[in-house]
């Protein structure tokens, strides 16, 4: 999580190095990679030049861009980026992790971008893909949503595809187009139509819901999204459940022929493969950050107030993160186990998310209200049950991850959740992770965490208690097991598995 997306340690991670680049070139020879994402890898500084982008998704893509030496196509999201696109022409040189890259902007108008991103992608698609709608009341698909689809989402996807096609046609070899996330579902089909021989992959970073839940969207919208993705050769997801839901969606909502054993869809005379590649972190660079002077300074500050037992969470204030239910569970813990009062503190270090969207600002108010109530009900002159901090500091976040006794990660649904992996890697206190079974990371880590149903606050309270009171031997077993899973499945494995599948399924396919 960076606190901005999903990885607090993101900004200081390194690149996969020359060995990974050599592997990619050897495995996928004679291709010209193009990485396509809503956001650019770097953002303009007010004083000129660029600063590297933050956030878990962007950091993973920076690593991927360096490994593949890809051109990057992004949306010009604001006036500064539109001005750069207008004045600097074709490709802009921007910093990546340990090198530079070529950035190409698509330039929607301010109004188009707001409809595409602020009205349709967020919150409509985000809420669908995280099962967040109160379907008895929301959403109301009115003329504003239809306008956002027609004049925003479709138009920005078209502009992005046009820019990809332009870059691909200028490339010296067969293009490999790697599209990322829920904002750009229509791009693969548009590119496929113009460039039939291109290799195209789309990676979906968020959960893929059931076919029934997709029916929240009008048929023409959900069909276009599915057909857009079926322009790919390979569609990547975070978990095997997402793959199954995607195949079911193709079968039930679109009536397509699906091969469950091969995890493939037959569409338009082509085979489209669905695979899961759980995203991960750069282990060595994350570990170096955890040992840095800045993090140690934050740890000394933490030690000045740390209680005997520390529950921690690092999150954005997004309703999908389920923060309020986590506090309800903690309230129950204090009521059921009064002996813990004065001994435990819940430190929530949160970044406000999308405060221009009413439901998000309302959710932050709910967080503040329940924290205030818990502190009022249980607090004393010498002890505060909840320490709530709203802000951004990757070093403070890492200090928290190094020192928790229990890390609470209880999202309603999550594509993956990198906080869990970072906590498992850097924790130095044999801390225990309480993890939602609906987080994508649960598939990899379920043997080494305390699993919970995120809606069951009684079970969450019980898991918090078990984690706090667990014996040293069992805590060490869970801690070491989770750490080994993360080390074995790092960011280079995330990249190499995708590269292998592109080689095996697309460059040398066995058609049946």
C-alpha positions, 0 to 999 in steps of 0.5 A: 500500500503507499498510503496513497494506494496500497503500499506505504513503502512504495516510493523507495523501492528499487528496480528489478535490475539488469538480470530481470531486463535480460530475462524479459528480452530473452523470453520475449524477443523482438517485441516493443512493450507499451505500458498503459495506465491512467496515471503517469509514472511521474508527476510534474513539479510546480517548479519544473521537472518531474517527481516520481509517482507514489502508490502501490500500483504505480510502484509495481508498474514502475518496476514492470516498466523498467524490466520491460523498457516499455514506453508509457501511455497515460492520461493528462489528468490536469492542466499541468500535464495537458500543458506538457503534452501540448508543448513537448510533443511526442514523448516526454522523458521522465524518471522511473526508479533507477532510470528514465522512461518515455511518457506519451500523454493522451489529452482529454479535456478537463470535462471529459476526464472528470466524467470518465474518472470522477463520475463513472470510474470512481465511484460507479465501477469502483463500487461495483468491483468492491461490492459497495452499493446498497442495492436497495437504494443505490446506484441510480443510473440516471442521465448523469451516469449515462453522460459520464459513460458516453462522453467520459469513459468511452471518449477517454478510452478512445483517446488512450487507445489512439495514443497507444496505436500511434506509439505502436505504429512507430515501434520497431517490432511487434507491439506488446500492449500492457493495459492496467486497471479498471479505468481502461477496460475498453482500450484492448478491443480498440487496439485489437481492431486497429492492430490485429497482430499486437500482443495485448494483456490487461491486468485488473488490480481490483476484485472481479465481482460475480456475474449477477453483481455486474448487472448493476450496470446497464447491459450496453455498459457491461457488455462493452466492458467485457468485449473491451477486455476480450480484445486481449490475449491474456487478462490478468487478475489478483486471485484465482477467485477473480479468474473464476468470476471473470469466466462465469461473467463471460459465460452467464452474462455474454453467453460465450463458450468457456473452457474452465480447465484451460481458463480460456474464453472463445471470442471472435475466433480467438482464445482469450486466457484468464490468469491470476498473478498476485502482485507483490513488493520489492523485497530487498528495497523494502527491507532496506527502507525498513532499516533506514535512518528515517524509519529508525527515527520514527521508531524511536518516537513510537517507543516514547508512547508505545503501549504494552500491546499495539494493534495497528492499521495502515489504510486509505479512508476508503469505504472498501477498507472497512475501517469502521467495522474494525473499530466496532470490533475493537470496542467489543474487545475492550468491553469483553476483556476489561483487563486489556484497558490501559494495556493496549492501544489501536493506532490507525494511521490513515490517509484521506481518500477522494474527499471530493466524493461525498461518500468518502468524506462522509466515511471519514466523518464516521471514522472520526465519530466512532474513534471519539466515542471509543475514546470517550467511553473507555479513555482515562487521564493516562490512557487513550484507547485509539490513536488516530492519525490522518496524514502521509508518511511512508517512514511512519507507516513502516515504523508501525509495520515493524512494531505491531503486535497485531495488524488489522487488515479487514477490507470488505473486498480488496484486489490484493492489499500490499500492506499485508505483505509489507507487514509480514516482511518487515515486522520485527516483533513477531506480530500477528496479522488479522486478515479478511478472507476477502482480501486477495492476499488471503489466497497466498497467506491464509496459512499464516494469518488469523482469517476473519469474515470482514462483516463479523465484528464478533469474530474480528474482536475474538481474532484481535484477542487471540492475536494479542494473547498468542504464545511466542512459539505460535506467533513466531511460526505465523510470522516466519511463514508469512515472511517466507511466502512474501520473499518467495513471491516478490515483485520479480516473480509477479513480472516473470509469471506474466512474461512466461505466459505471454511467451507460452500462450501468445507467442507459441500458443497451442490452439485446441 
